[in-house]
Amino acid sequence: MSKLGIMSRAQATEAIRAGRVAVNSQLACDPLAGVTPERVRIEVDGVECRRQSEWRMILFHKPRGVVTTRRDPEGRRTVYDVLGQAADGLIPIGRLDLATSGLLLLTNDTRLADWLTDPERAVPRIYLVTVRGAVSTRDLAALRSGVVSRGERLRPVSIVMRKASGRESHLTVELREGRNREVRRMFAAINREVTRLVRVRFGPLELGSLQPGEWREVGAEELSGAGRAGGE
């Protein structure tokens, strides 16, 4: 139900436990039960829930300090607060953490969202990274070989130094899996603090000249070769 944009996950859990939700006319009892929204009939309080029939995707420049969630229990500003009605019925494809800005996709195509975030698809994500202090040749070699963080081995697909000084270093990093806080954890493993992180590309889509808080519609043709067919 959260993917359909009806309510948050917490609200959906409460509604299911209160006996307000039915799937194919059968009372839903388990909030963790998996269903494919496009293949079942979901009702809340006897009213069928539908997503928008027209396919939509938007490309949003998420500002720093905004959380990627529908509602935040801490009262922080969310991407839905920034987008307003433009995000009605849409879900984010993956997440950007509070301190990260840049390209965030939102869509009403739940299967496409799952396809694009599936690690097996290896959809490229490119970030511009600024870290405190100088990143040495040895540091770059360590990152390219892979570093360990929280028991996980993290390694970028590519990493390029753009410019560096004793005060800070600027790099371009490409990832393919989108693990939680992967870039920050990667640099923390070599004792470098990330001070600025911007995602500038996801698959074939680029941030371009969009300023923080701005967004645009994405045409299906722009996703050629990146799983558009996988979403339908």
KOLVEX-603393 format. One record per residue: x, y, z negated of N, C-alpha, C in turn; residue in three letters. Coordinates in pm, whole numbers, plus 50000, padded with zeros to 5 digits. Example, Ala and Ser with C-alpha at 12.3 -4.5 7.8 and 13.67 -1.06 7.14 Angstrom:
513194943149220512304955049220513204967049220ala512854977549292513674989449286512905000349213ser
This chain:
500824988050000500005000050000500865012650000met502045011749935502925023349940503425025650082ser503645014750157504095016250295503025022450383lys501765020150349500675026350425500475040850386leu501185045250282501065059050240499835061750156gly499225051150102497995052750027498275057849886ile499295052049824499675055549687501095050949662met501645055349551503015051249516503015036649472ser504215030849461504315016849415503745015349275arg504045024949187503545024049050502015024749048ala501465033649129499995034749134499375022249192gln500015016449295499495004149355499504992749255ala500584991849177500674981449074499534982848972thr499294995148930498214997548833496854993948892glu496644997549021495354994749085495124979749098ala496174972249133496054957749146495744951449011ile496464955648909496254949948775494874953548720arg494304964648769492964968748725491864961848805ala492244953248902491254946048979490544954349083gly491234964849132490614973949229490974970649373arg491884960949394492424958449528492034944549577val491614943849703491284931049766492044929749897ala492514917649927493184914650052492364903950123val491874907350243490984898350318489824893550230asn489234903250160488054901150074488324892849949ser489604889649924489974882149804490664891549706gln490244891049579490824899749479492334897349469leu493114908049477494574907049464494934907349315ala495744897849273496104896849131497584899249105cys498424896949208499874897749191500434909749266asp500924920049195501494931749263502694928549351pro503354917149325504554913549401504254904749522leu502994901049542502634892649656502904900149786ala503544893349880503884899750007502804898250112gly502494909050181501544908650293502084917550404val501624914950526501954923550639500774932750662thr500924945850636499774955050641498994954550772pro499724952150883499034952251013498214939651037glu498374929250954497724916450980496664912750878arg496454921150778495444918150677494554930350657val493424927950593492514938850558492704941750409arg493114953750378493344957850240492254967850201ile491624965250087490584974150038490914978749897glu490664991349870490794996849735489445002449697val488884997149589487535001149544486504999149655asp486704988449734485754985149839485904992849969gly486905001749975487115009850096488365004950166val488245001850295489394996850370490445007550386glu491705003450370492835012550383493485010350519cys493635021150591494255020250724495345030650735arg496375027250811497375037250843496895044950967arg497585055850997497245063151118497405053951239gln496465054551331496515045551446497585049851546ser497875062851552498865067751647500265066251590glu501165060151667502535058051621503215071451599trp503915072551486504625084951456505955082051388arg506915090451420508165090851348508645105251349met509185109751235509785122951232511215121851182ile512035131251227513425132251184513505144651096leu513915142750972513885153250870515285155850819phe515645168450803516905171950738516625173450589his516875162650515516605162850371517605172150302lys517095181850226518015190550153518625183350033pro519735187949988520345182949865519435186849747arg519345177949648518525180849531517075176749545gly516755169749653515385164849677515425149649674val514455143349606514465128749594513605122249702val514045110349745513335102949850512325093649785thr511225099349741510145091749680508865099849693thr507725093249676506455100449690506185109049568arg506415103349450506235110849325507385107649233arg507865117849163509015115849075508585117648929asp508785107448845508375108448705509095119448629pro510265123848680511015134548614510615148348664glu509665148648758509175161548806510065168548906gly511035161148962511905167249062511195168449195arg511655177649277511055179849409511305167749498arg510295163349572510415151649659510375155749806thr510725146249893510665149050036509225152050079val508255146050009506855148650042506425162650000tyr507015167849894506755181749855507255191149963asp508425188150019509005196850121508215195950253val507855183850292507215181650422505725184750422leu505075183350307503635186050301502845176750391gly501865182250461500975174250545501695167350660gln502875172250698503625166150808503975151650777ala504045148050647504445134550608503255125750570ala502045130350594500865122250560500915108850633asp500775097950558500765084550617502115079250656gly503195086250624504535082050665505325076750544leu506235067450573507145062350471508575065050515ile509495066950421510905068950459511545055950503pro512425056850602513205045350647514525045750571ile514605037750465515745038450376515645050750287gly516735053850220516755064950125518065072550133arg518005085150091519205093050065519115097349919leu520205096049844520125099249702520005114349680asp519795118049555519495131849518520525141749571leu521815138249560522875147549597523295146649743ala522665137749819522995136049961521965143150047thr522445149750151521555156550244521685150250382ser520875155150475521015150550613519835142850666gly520115134750767519095128250849518335117550772leu517025119650760516125109750701514965107750797leu514695095250833513585091950921512375087850839leu511185092050883509935087650822509005083150933leu508245072450908507395066851012506145060450950thr505165057251035504005049350989504105035051042asn505235031651102505455018251157506265010151055asp505565002550971506254995450862507204984750912thr506834977951021507714967451074508974973151133arg508864984551199510054991051253510964995751139leu510365000951034511155005350919511934993650861ala511284982250847511974970350795513084965850890asp512804966451019513784962151120515034970951114trp514834984051106515974993251108516814992650982leu516224988650870516974988050745517484973950712thr517164964250796517644950550775519154950250799asp519954946250698521414945950715521874937650834pro521104927450871521504918950983521444926351116glu520674937051123520584944851248521794953951267arg522484956951157523724965051163523524978151239ala522424985151207522164998051271523155008351215val523895015451302524935024651252524365036951182pro525055040951077524755053251004526075060750991arg526085073451030527315081251026527165092950929ile528195094650845528195104850741529415113950753tyr529215126750722530325135950702530545136850552leu531775134250511532095133050369533175143150330val532965150050220533985158650161534315153150023thr535605151049997536025145849867537045155249804val537095154949672538035163349600539445157549611arg540415166049643541805161849651542185156049786gly543435152449799543965147149925543775132049932ala543245127350044543135112950070544375109050151val545165100250095546445096750156546275085950263ser547335083750337547345072950436547125059550367thr547685058050248547505045750172546045043950131arg545415054950091543985054550056543145050050175asp543425055750292542685052050413542865037350445leu544075032450430544345018250456543555009450361ala543465013650234542715005850136541235005450171ala540695016850211539285017350248539005008750371leu539895009450468539695001650591539804986650564arg540594982850464540714968750428539544964050343ser538934973550271537804970250185538164971850039gly537274977949963537474979949819536344973049744val536574970049617535584963149537534934972849440val533594972849437532824981149345531644973149294ser531554971749163530454964349099530334950149155arg531464944249181531474930649231531194929249379gly530974940449449530734940149594531964945249668glu532234939149782533324944049867532734953849967arg533224966049964532714976650051533784980450153leu533374981050278534304984750384533554991950494arg533995003750534533315010850642533595004350777pro532695006250871532945001851008534095009951065val534075022851035535195031451075535285043150979ser536475048650966536695060450883537745068950950ile537455081850967538355090851040538585103350955val539845107050937540175119350867539995131150963met539185140850927538985152551012539955163750976arg540085166450846541085175950800541285173850651lys542475178050602542785175650462543715186350409ala543595188750279544495197750209544675192050069ser545465198649987545625193949851544345195449770gly543475204649814542245207349739541135197649774arg540955194649905539885185649945540175179450081glu539455168450108539605161350235538235159750300ser538225160550433536985159350509537095147350603his536125138250595536195125850672534855122750737leu534915114350839533705108850901533705093850873thr532595088950819532485074850781531285068550851val531495056850908530395049350969530125036650888glu528865034550856528425022550785527395015250870leu527145002450837526144994850910525124987950819arg525304988550687524404981250598523564990150508glu524025002050475523245010950393523045006250250gly524095001250185523984997050045523825009249953arg523325006749834523045017549740524315025549706asn524275038549733525365047949702526705042849753arg526695036649869527885029849920529075039149941glu528825050750003529945059850031530565064949901val529725068949807530235074249680531025063549604arg530505051449603531185040449533532515037049600arg532535037849732533745034749808534885044349771met534555057249765535595066949732535935066849583phe534955063749500535245062549356536265051449331ala536245041149416537175029949401538625034049427ala538815045149499540185050249518540395063049439ile539535065049338539635076449247539485089849316asn538515090449408538205103049475536715105949459arg536415118149414535025122149393534445128349518glu533285123549560532585129349674531865142049629val532185153249692531555165949655530475170149753thr530505164449873529465167549972529305155550063arg528035151650086527765139950170526545142950256leu526745142250389525665145450483525555134250585val524365128350599524175118450706523795125950833arg524555123550939524345130851064523825122051177val523795108751153523285099951257522725087151197arg521625082351255521045069451218520645062851350phe521315051751384521065045551514521395055451624gly520495057151722520765066351832520355080751801pro519775083051684519245096251650520255104451573leu520385117251610521355126151547520655137951481glu521285143151376520715154551303520665167051389leu521675168951469521705180351559521715193551483gly520935203251531520965216751473519905219051366ser519175208551327518155210251224518775215151094leu518155225051033518625230350906517915223250791gln518485223550669517835216950556516375221150541pro515505211050530514075213550519513335213550650gly514065213950764513425213650895513225199350942glu512275197351034511995183951087511495185151229trp511485173751299510925173251434510325159551458arg509405158851552508825146051593509855138351676glu509835125151663510705116351742509855108851842val510255108951968509545101352070510025086952073gly509125077852106509485063552108510645060952202ala510755068752309511825066552407513205069452347glu513265077452242514545080652179515115068652104glu514285058752076514725047052001515105035452091leu515225037852218515595027352312516865020452267ser516795006952253517954999252213518164998652063gly517265005251986517455005451840516304998951765ala515534990451835514534982751762513114987651778gly512844997051870511455001851885510524990151913arg510954980851998510104969352028509934960451908ala510934960551820510854952351701509814957251604gly509334969851621508364975251530506954972851571gly506724967051685505354964951730505144950551773glu
